[in-house]
Amino acid sequence: MKNILLAFVVVGLMSGCATWGGIKKDAKDGAEWTKEKINHGAEYVKEKTE
């Protein structure tokens, strides 16, 4: 049971690091964002969450 819990913690930390890396990259590339790109991203999220 402890091994399963440890595996979940490790996977959670790894995915969190990947997410943080993505956030930093997106923030750095923020100057390149356009209204069209933002709307496209919002539409994609909307489609995936419906």
C-alpha positions in Angstrom: 0.0 0.0 0.0 2.8 2.4 0.8 4.4 1.7 -2.6 1.1 2.7 -4.4 0.9 5.9 -2.4 4.5 6.7 -3.1 3.9 6.1 -6.8 0.9 8.6 -6.8 3.0 11.2 -5.0 5.9 10.8 -7.5 3.6 11.0 -10.5 1.8 14.0 -9.0 5.1 15.8 -8.5 6.3 15.0 -12.0 3.1 16.3 -13.6 3.2 19.4 -11.4 6.7 20.2 -12.6 5.7 19.7 -16.2 2.7 22.1 -15.7 4.9 24.7 -14.0 7.4 24.5 -16.9 4.5 25.1 -19.3 3.3 28.1 -17.3 6.8 29.6 -17.3 7.1 29.1 -21.1 3.7 30.6 -21.8 4.5 33.6 -19.6 7.8 34.1 -21.5 6.0 33.9 -24.8 3.2 36.2 -23.7 4.3 39.0 -26.0 3.6 36.8 -29.0 0.0 36.1 -28.0 -2.7 37.6 -30.2 -6.4 37.9 -29.6 -6.9 35.2 -32.2 -4.6 32.7 -30.5 -6.2 33.3 -27.1 -9.7 32.8 -28.6 -8.5 29.6 -30.3 -7.2 28.3 -27.0 -10.4 29.2 -25.2 -12.5 27.4 -27.8 -10.2 24.3 -27.5 -10.7 24.2 -23.7 -14.5 24.7 -24.1 -14.7 21.8 -26.6 -12.7 19.5 -24.3 -14.8 20.4 -21.2 -18.2 20.0 -22.7 
